[in-house]
């Protein structure tokens, strides 16, 4: 019983933390648009790709708060973070790898917890 409760608390905590982190990340694409336009242009992505990523991050963040959809939201966000990791590797930006790698680890933990839901 205690294990089931702890599992639920950890799962909810991860969903909330990740949801807030991705709300901030997605909103940042809109609030600091000039910075993101410059970065995405430097990386060679098409115009307004940063907006698409921002929308996906915001959508994923919102879906993380919905228990039945949170696993799928985490999977979607792992794809986005995989793209971020590849982008930073290709452009030799090792310092920038920390955030997406940590996010991927937390998202993977959430997927694991949701897959092995004790409910």
C-alpha positions, 0 to 999 in steps of 0.5 A: 500500500505504501509503495503504491502511494509513494509511486503516485506521489513521485509520478505526480511530482514529476508530472508537475515539475516537468509540466512547469519546466516545459511551460517555461521553455515553450513560453520562452520561445514566444517571450524571447522570440528574437533570441530564439529566431537567431538561434534557430537560424544559426542552426539552419532551421526554417523560418518560424520553426522555433514557434512550432517547437514552442507550441509543441512544448506548451502542448506537451506541458499541458498534457503532462498535467492530465494523468491519462495523457501524461505518458504520451506527452512525455514521449512527445517531449522526448522526441523534441529533446532528442532533436535538441540534443542532436542539434547541440551535438551537430553544432558542437555546443556541448555546454548546451547539452545539460538541459535537454539531457536532464529533461530527457532523463526526467521524462524517461523516468515518468514514462517508466513510472506510468508504464509500471503504474501500480494502480 
